[in-house]
């Protein structure tokens, strides 16, 4: 029997909470986020004046950024458009069905305030404190790694530093021919994002304008403890790793750190040992190299365990680049992309904490 079409109701008594399934994973993520944001309430009070026109709550901006990461929303404008009709988004932000979505310019107008008070960093630490209460963190065994993130700038913007005149032609997307022209970071700079660097990590791959993201992971649960965005240089991976190790949790304790072959240099190994960190670095003995790691380290069982565990950090980078849509960064400069990548790491940690909690509570 053919069903009949009916007109949409002009009035209905329903809340967004009624339309979100009770077993939906986003409910468990929200249960983690709410108490963490409540702890940050004193910080939010410091950010705003006591008088004036009320702003969009900072909790909404942080939750919105998490949703953009969790649901692969590619822009703030697209998120605000979706917020107008997506009941799950409204529910996550504590909005009523009839509440309008805020304008996309709200993000850019409030970003400076969020950066000045390091809100993303404080948010990250609060989430990690919750993970510590759940006994998910290790303060002794870590992994470091780095990855390239494509900058929001095209190769056409990579021009000589002393080139003051715009290229001839009409329109804003001009044709450029780079054939036969050597281009280096010493002599060229992107006019779109001057902090982006032309870089490639391996032979045979195209060099792109990029930044480098570095992560510090603890080995017990595979949670990201810290993340750092820097300019892409030949030493950035090792320098970024040392920076992360210096500001790690439980810095007073002796620890181990796993890493891939790119970190097998005497300089990095010596700096780790100076921080009371035993480097469990993969040996790089290709091309007749001797490597900086010898049998005194590799003979221990802990070395093999670190080498197995270190591959978990690749899952974090892979999640952020695919689900989090961070393969190509969406902001200009190190500072803004640092904020975005920290929120990506927070979202990844929340998903992983929910997954670990579900696994531990599953029936045998």
C-alpha positions, -999 to 999 in steps of 0.1 A, spaced: 0 0 0 14 34 -10 19 58 19 5 93 17 25 125 21 17 148 49 24 184 55 50 194 81 36 204 114 37 241 121 42 236 159 57 208 178 69 203 214 103 186 211 138 192 224 171 184 208 179 160 236 149 138 226 163 134 191 199 123 201 200 85 207 207 76 242 235 52 231 252 77 208 289 81 216 286 119 215 267 117 248 297 101 265 320 127 250 297 155 263 297 139 297 335 144 298 335 179 284 309 195 306 328 191 340 361 201 324 346 234 310 331 240 345 365 238 360 377 265 335 349 289 344 372 311 365 395 315 335 365 325 313 355 351 339 389 367 336 387 370 298 356 393 297 347 426 312 320 428 339 300 453 319 290 456 283 270 436 257 270 398 265 291 378 242 287 343 228 298 321 257 334 308 253 321 273 261 301 275 229 332 284 209 352 255 224 324 230 219 318 242 184 355 237 176 353 201 190 323 194 168 341 207 137 369 183 145 347 153 154 324 157 123 350 168 97 335 203 92 358 221 69 351 257 79 336 279 106 311 292 81 299 258 72 296 249 109 274 279 116 252 270 86 248 234 99 242 246 134 210 262 122 194 228 114 215 201 130 197 190 162 228 171 175 249 203 172 223 223 190 221 197 218 259 196 222 260 234 226 230 235 250 209 254 225 171 252 222 154 242 190 144 278 182 177 294 191 195 309 161 230 300 151 257 326 158 275 342 130 308 328 117 326 360 124 322 352 161 351 328 159 375 353 143 365 381 167 371 360 198 401 341 186 426 367 199 411 365 233 413 327 233 450 328 222 460 355 247 447 334 276 460 300 262 425 286 265 433 256 243 463 247 264 444 250 297 415 229 282 440 202 272 455 201 307 421 198 322 412 169 300 445 152 309 438 157 346 405 139 341 424 111 323 448 110 352 419 106 377 408 76 356 443 62 357 448 63 320 481 81 320 517 71 323 544 95 336 573 73 328 570 60 292 565 83 263 567 85 225 575 115 203 569 120 166 564 147 140 545 151 108 541 177 80 509 197 78 503 215 45 499 253 50 470 273 38 491 288 10 497 279 -26 531 276 -44 521 305 -65 525 327 -34 561 316 -30 580 345 -45 615 360 -42 619 380 -10 631 411 -30 603 409 -55 582 440 -47 562 442 -79 531 420 -85 535 395 -114 520 407 -147 486 395 -158 450 399 -150 429 384 -123 438 371 -88 447 336 -98 476 343 -122 495 318 -142 530 311 -129 558 292 -146 585 280 -121 604 258 -146 641 264 -143 638 287 -113 655 275 -81 634 283 -52 647 281 -16 634 293 18 665 316 20 656 335 -11 618 330 -13 588 336 10 551 330 7 531 362 4 501 345 18 517 329 49 553 342 55 558 316 83 552 286 60 583 269 47 589 249 15 597 214 27 596 177 21 605 149 45 617 124 19 631 120 -16 606 115 -43 579 136 -27 568 170 -38 579 199 -16 550 219 -3 545 250 19 542 234 52 543 235 90 554 207 113 534 193 141 551 175 170 533 152 195 542 137 228 522 106 236 521 85 268 524 48 262 498 34 286 467 45 268 480 62 237 467 97 248 484 128 234 500 147 263 512 177 243 513 190 208 535 217 192 534 235 158 566 249 144 581 260 111 592 231 89 630 228 90 655 200 90 660 201 128 624 209 137 615 173 146 643 168 171 641 203 185 603 201 189 607 167 207 631 181 232 608 210 239 579 186 245 600 165 268 611 195 289 575 205 296 561 170 301 540 159 331 560 142 359 592 159 347 609 150 380 608 113 372 632 93 351 614 82 319 618 65 285 609 79 251 603 60 219 609 75 185 616 65 149 649 66 129 648 103 123 657 109 159 687 86 159 713 113 162 740 118 189 727 153 196 692 142 203 703 111 223 726 132 245 699 159 251 675 132 262 699 117 286 706 151 300 668 153 309 670 119 326 651 104 297 663 71 282 660 73 244 644 42 230 650 54 194 648 31 164 684 25 151 693 41 118 721 20 104 714 25 67 741 36 44 769 25 67 758 46 96 766 34 131 737 52 149 737 67 183 719 38 200 739 7 210 733 -26 227 733 -11 261 698 2 253 684 -23 227 691 -54 249 664 -44 274 628 -56 270 616 -21 276 632 -10 243 612 -35 223 580 -25 241 587 12 233 592 4 197 558 -14 196 540 13 214 554 42 194 533 33 164 502 44 183 512 80 178 507 75 141 470 67 148 467 101 164 482 119 135 461 99 111 429 106 129 436 144 130 445 144 93 414 125 82 386 128 106 398 161 120 404 174 84 438 188 94 458 174 65 457 210 51 457 236 78 430 262 78 447 292 94 478 314 87 508 314 110 521 292 138 500 307 166 466 302 152 474 267 139 488 258 173 453 266 188 436 245 161 460 215 165 456 216 203 418 214 199 424 185 174 444 167 201 418 173 227 391 158 204 413 128 197 419 122 234 382 125 242 373 99 216 401 76 228 390 80 265 355 71 256 367 41 236 389 29 265 361 34 290 337 14 268 363 -14 264 369 -16 301 332 -17 309 323 -42 282 311 -76 295 336 -104 295 
